[in-house]
Amino acid sequence: MAPKTFILVLSCDDKPGIVAAVTTELAALGANIAASNQFWDTKTNSFFMRIAFQVAASVQANDVERALRPAVERFQMRTALADATVKPKILVLVSRFDHALLHLLYQIRVGWLNAEVVAIVSNHEDSRRTAEAEGLSYHCWPVSKENKAEQEERLLRLVQETGADLVILARYMQVFSDNLSKRLYGKAINIHHSFLPSFKGAKPYHQAHERGVKLIGATAHYVTPDLDEGPIIEQETERVSHALTAEDFVATGRDIESRVLARAVKLHLERRVMLNGHKTVVFS
């Protein structure tokens, strides 16, 4: 049988011997290390590590956890272990603009993103045909001030029922309540435009065009109660000029948003992103 691949991520206070303790226990299991990344945040004295390794097909996750327990207890590590052969489950939220959703579905179809879409949720009917074409469950749940709490509870139930590992806001134009943001902390990724100066409200690209913006960008981040201020995972910018129309700005923005969100999702699903307070550690 083919060997099994696991990904281990850990964090703890930095001390001598952490890497040696982990790799020694893995070697005793007969593990072959495929990739290893580590980072020491000197300001907080926090140590972060991601290590991918192969073991015999007969080795189970609890075998690995049992072998690592002495090191975990010695250094008081926070750890997470994932079987890389299991496809993570994602739940995608979308409103009317579907460019980011379509890009995610394409990257899954061609195998660049290793994930299973368990459902698409929207507050509009616009993407139902897309979901049907992909054979995906589609839930249209309009949101208003009166039913917002009820719809958020429905969303949480769907996350639990489907076993979704990640919730993706692919241009979902609804703001999560503080309660929902906290309950999905570290498990929900949002994408939004990035401008200097910041443009809020409707038609941000048109506002940027009117102000003569020279850079268009997008930011993918974890959802928190602070709107659009969660820990950043990925960003990108592209130069624009006065010769472009507002519609050109919109088209450029769509492309950047789609790429940045897909890269952020890939980084998260491959366990390359670790929360570090209000920031992230992202291993390439």
DOGU-399054 format. One line per 3 residues: number of its first residue (from 1); their letters; for each residue x, y, z of C-alpha. Coordinates in nm, 2 decimals. Layout:
<nodes>
NUM = A = X/Y/Z ~ ...
</nodes>
This chain:
<nodes>
1 = MAP = 0.00/0.00/0.00 ~ 0.11/0.36/-0.07 ~ 0.25/0.55/0.22
4 = KTF = 0.03/0.80/0.40 ~ 0.11/1.17/0.42 ~ 0.04/1.38/0.73
7 = ILV = 0.08/1.75/0.80 ~ 0.17/1.86/1.15 ~ 0.15/2.22/1.26
10 = LSC = 0.26/2.34/1.60 ~ 0.32/2.65/1.80 ~ 0.47/2.71/2.15
13 = DDK = 0.71/2.93/2.33 ~ 1.05/2.91/2.17 ~ 1.31/2.69/2.35
16 = PGI = 1.61/2.49/2.24 ~ 1.53/2.14/2.12 ~ 1.18/2.17/1.98
19 = VAA = 1.27/2.06/1.62 ~ 1.49/1.78/1.75 ~ 1.22/1.65/1.99
22 = VTT = 0.96/1.64/1.71 ~ 1.18/1.49/1.44 ~ 1.32/1.23/1.67
25 = ELA = 0.98/1.09/1.75 ~ 0.88/1.10/1.39 ~ 1.20/0.91/1.29
28 = ALG = 1.11/0.64/1.55 ~ 0.78/0.60/1.36 ~ 0.97/0.54/1.04
31 = ANI = 0.85/0.88/0.90 ~ 1.02/1.04/0.60 ~ 1.00/1.42/0.62
34 = AAS = 0.89/1.57/0.29 ~ 0.89/1.94/0.39 ~ 0.96/2.14/0.70
37 = NQF = 0.92/2.51/0.77 ~ 0.97/2.70/1.10 ~ 0.95/3.06/1.22
40 = WDT = 1.06/3.23/1.54 ~ 0.87/3.55/1.63 ~ 1.14/3.72/1.84
43 = KTN = 0.90/3.99/1.96 ~ 0.67/3.74/2.13 ~ 0.92/3.45/2.16
46 = SFF = 0.67/3.23/1.98 ~ 0.78/2.94/1.76 ~ 0.58/2.81/1.47
49 = MRI = 0.64/2.49/1.26 ~ 0.48/2.31/0.97 ~ 0.61/1.97/0.88
52 = AFQ = 0.48/1.73/0.61 ~ 0.59/1.36/0.64 ~ 0.51/1.02/0.50
55 = VAA = 0.46/0.71/0.71 ~ 0.35/0.35/0.63 ~ -0.01/0.31/0.53
58 = SVQ = -0.08/0.12/0.85 ~ 0.01/0.42/1.07 ~ -0.29/0.61/1.20
61 = AND = -0.33/0.96/1.33 ~ -0.36/0.85/1.69 ~ -0.03/0.66/1.65
64 = VER = 0.14/0.98/1.55 ~ -0.03/1.18/1.83 ~ 0.07/0.92/2.08
67 = ALR = 0.43/0.92/1.96 ~ 0.45/1.30/1.98 ~ 0.28/1.33/2.32
70 = PAV = 0.61/1.35/2.53 ~ 0.73/1.64/2.31 ~ 0.40/1.81/2.31
73 = ERF = 0.38/1.80/2.69 ~ 0.74/1.89/2.74 ~ 0.71/2.21/2.53
76 = QMR = 0.34/2.28/2.59 ~ 0.27/2.28/2.22 ~ -0.05/2.36/2.05
79 = TAL = -0.07/2.11/1.76 ~ -0.30/2.01/1.48 ~ -0.25/1.70/1.27
82 = ADA = -0.41/1.65/0.93 ~ -0.42/1.35/0.69 ~ -0.32/1.50/0.35
85 = TVK = -0.50/1.23/0.16 ~ -0.84/1.35/0.29 ~ -0.99/1.63/0.09
88 = PKI = -1.09/1.92/0.31 ~ -1.46/2.03/0.28 ~ -1.54/2.38/0.19
91 = LVL = -1.87/2.58/0.20 ~ -1.89/2.88/-0.03 ~ -2.10/3.19/0.03
94 = VSR = -2.17/3.42/-0.27 ~ -2.41/3.71/-0.35 ~ -2.45/3.84/-0.71
97 = FDH = -2.09/3.88/-0.82 ~ -1.98/3.52/-0.90 ~ -1.63/3.57/-1.04
100 = ALL = -1.45/3.45/-0.73 ~ -1.69/3.15/-0.69 ~ -1.63/3.05/-1.06
103 = HLL = -1.25/3.07/-1.02 ~ -1.26/2.85/-0.71 ~ -1.47/2.59/-0.89
106 = YQI = -1.24/2.59/-1.19 ~ -0.93/2.55/-0.97 ~ -1.09/2.25/-0.80
109 = RVG = -1.19/2.10/-1.13 ~ -0.84/2.11/-1.27 ~ -0.69/1.98/-0.94
112 = WLN = -0.49/2.29/-0.83 ~ -0.72/2.32/-0.53 ~ -0.76/1.99/-0.34
115 = AEV = -1.10/2.04/-0.19 ~ -1.46/1.92/-0.19 ~ -1.74/2.18/-0.21
118 = VAI = -2.02/2.06/0.02 ~ -2.26/2.34/-0.06 ~ -2.31/2.69/-0.20
121 = VSN = -2.51/2.94/0.01 ~ -2.63/3.27/-0.13 ~ -2.87/3.55/-0.04
124 = HED = -2.97/3.56/-0.41 ~ -3.07/3.31/-0.68 ~ -2.81/3.42/-0.93
127 = SRR = -2.57/3.13/-0.89 ~ -2.82/2.85/-0.87 ~ -2.76/2.75/-1.23
130 = TAE = -2.38/2.73/-1.16 ~ -2.44/2.50/-0.86 ~ -2.67/2.27/-1.06
133 = AEG = -2.42/2.25/-1.34 ~ -2.16/2.14/-1.09 ~ -2.39/1.90/-0.91
136 = LSY = -2.37/2.10/-0.59 ~ -2.63/2.17/-0.32 ~ -2.75/2.53/-0.34
139 = HCW = -2.92/2.72/-0.06 ~ -3.08/3.06/-0.12 ~ -3.13/3.23/0.21
142 = PVS = -3.22/3.60/0.18 ~ -3.10/3.80/0.47 ~ -3.27/4.10/0.63
145 = KEN = -3.24/4.28/0.96 ~ -3.54/4.08/1.08 ~ -3.41/3.73/1.00
148 = KAE = -3.03/3.78/1.01 ~ -2.98/3.59/1.34 ~ -3.21/3.31/1.22
151 = QEE = -3.02/3.27/0.89 ~ -2.68/3.27/1.06 ~ -2.80/2.99/1.28
154 = RLL = -2.91/2.80/0.96 ~ -2.56/2.86/0.83 ~ -2.39/2.72/1.14
157 = RLV = -2.62/2.41/1.13 ~ -2.52/2.36/0.77 ~ -2.15/2.38/0.86
160 = QET = -2.20/2.12/1.12 ~ -2.41/1.89/0.91 ~ -2.18/1.90/0.61
163 = GAD = -1.86/1.88/0.82 ~ -1.72/2.19/0.64 ~ -1.36/2.26/0.74
166 = LVI = -1.37/2.61/0.58 ~ -1.63/2.88/0.50 ~ -1.54/3.10/0.21
169 = LAR = -1.70/3.44/0.15 ~ -1.65/3.46/-0.23 ~ -1.79/3.82/-0.26
172 = YMQ = -2.07/3.75/-0.01 ~ -2.21/4.09/0.05 ~ -2.34/4.04/0.40
175 = VFS = -2.15/4.13/0.72 ~ -2.13/3.85/0.98 ~ -2.25/3.93/1.33
178 = DNL = -1.99/3.94/1.61 ~ -2.13/3.61/1.74 ~ -2.10/3.43/1.40
181 = SKR = -1.75/3.57/1.34 ~ -1.63/3.45/1.68 ~ -1.78/3.10/1.63
184 = LYG = -1.61/3.06/1.29 ~ -1.28/3.23/1.39 ~ -1.00/3.08/1.19
187 = KAI = -1.24/2.88/0.97 ~ -1.38/3.16/0.75 ~ -1.20/3.35/0.48
190 = NIH = -1.32/3.68/0.31 ~ -1.20/3.86/0.01 ~ -1.23/4.24/-0.04
193 = HSF = -1.08/4.52/-0.25 ~ -0.78/4.71/-0.12 ~ -0.74/5.07/-0.20
196 = LPS = -0.56/5.37/-0.07 ~ -0.75/5.57/0.02 ~ -1.02/5.33/0.14
199 = FKG = -1.36/5.34/-0.03 ~ -1.66/5.21/0.15 ~ -2.01/5.15/0.03
202 = AKP = -2.14/5.08/-0.32 ~ -1.93/5.07/-0.63 ~ -1.58/5.10/-0.48
205 = YHQ = -1.41/5.07/-0.81 ~ -1.61/5.35/-0.96 ~ -1.51/5.56/-0.65
208 = AHE = -1.15/5.47/-0.70 ~ -1.17/5.57/-1.07 ~ -1.31/5.91/-0.98
211 = RGV = -1.03/5.97/-0.73 ~ -0.76/5.87/-0.98 ~ -0.63/5.56/-0.79
214 = KLI = -0.31/5.42/-0.94 ~ -0.31/5.08/-0.77 ~ -0.59/4.83/-0.74
217 = GAT = -0.56/4.55/-0.50 ~ -0.73/4.27/-0.31 ~ -0.69/4.12/0.04
220 = AHY = -0.79/3.78/0.17 ~ -0.82/3.76/0.54 ~ -0.98/3.56/0.82
223 = VTP = -1.32/3.69/0.93 ~ -1.34/3.86/1.27 ~ -1.58/4.09/1.44
226 = DLD = -1.37/4.38/1.31 ~ -1.50/4.43/0.95 ~ -1.23/4.37/0.69
229 = EGP = -0.96/4.39/0.95 ~ -0.90/4.02/1.03 ~ -0.55/3.85/1.01
232 = IIE = -0.43/3.89/0.65 ~ -0.35/3.57/0.45 ~ -0.28/3.70/0.10
235 = QET = -0.27/4.03/-0.10 ~ -0.20/4.15/-0.45 ~ -0.19/4.48/-0.63
238 = ERV = -0.19/4.59/-1.00 ~ -0.11/4.93/-1.15 ~ -0.39/5.12/-1.33
241 = SHA = -0.39/5.45/-1.50 ~ -0.60/5.75/-1.60 ~ -0.65/5.59/-1.95
244 = LTA = -0.87/5.32/-1.81 ~ -1.24/5.34/-1.76 ~ -1.43/5.26/-1.45
247 = EDF = -1.54/4.93/-1.61 ~ -1.17/4.85/-1.67 ~ -1.11/4.91/-1.30
250 = VAT = -1.40/4.66/-1.22 ~ -1.25/4.40/-1.46 ~ -0.91/4.43/-1.31
253 = GRD = -1.05/4.41/-0.96 ~ -1.25/4.09/-1.05 ~ -0.93/3.92/-1.17
256 = IES = -0.72/4.01/-0.87 ~ -1.00/3.92/-0.62 ~ -1.04/3.58/-0.78
259 = RVL = -0.66/3.50/-0.78 ~ -0.60/3.63/-0.43 ~ -0.89/3.44/-0.28
262 = ARA = -0.79/3.11/-0.45 ~ -0.43/3.14/-0.32 ~ -0.55/3.21/0.03
265 = VKL = -0.78/2.91/0.03 ~ -0.50/2.69/-0.10 ~ -0.26/2.81/0.17
268 = HLE = -0.52/2.75/0.44 ~ -0.62/2.40/0.31 ~ -0.26/2.30/0.29
271 = RRV = -0.21/2.41/0.66 ~ 0.04/2.67/0.56 ~ -0.13/2.95/0.76
274 = MLN = -0.09/2.99/1.13 ~ -0.26/3.26/1.34 ~ -0.01/3.48/1.54
277 = GHK = -0.23/3.72/1.73 ~ -0.36/3.98/1.49 ~ -0.12/3.85/1.22
280 = TVV = -0.05/3.53/1.04 ~ 0.25/3.32/0.97 ~ 0.23/3.19/0.61
283 = FS = 0.47/2.92/0.50 ~ 0.53/2.90/0.13
</nodes>
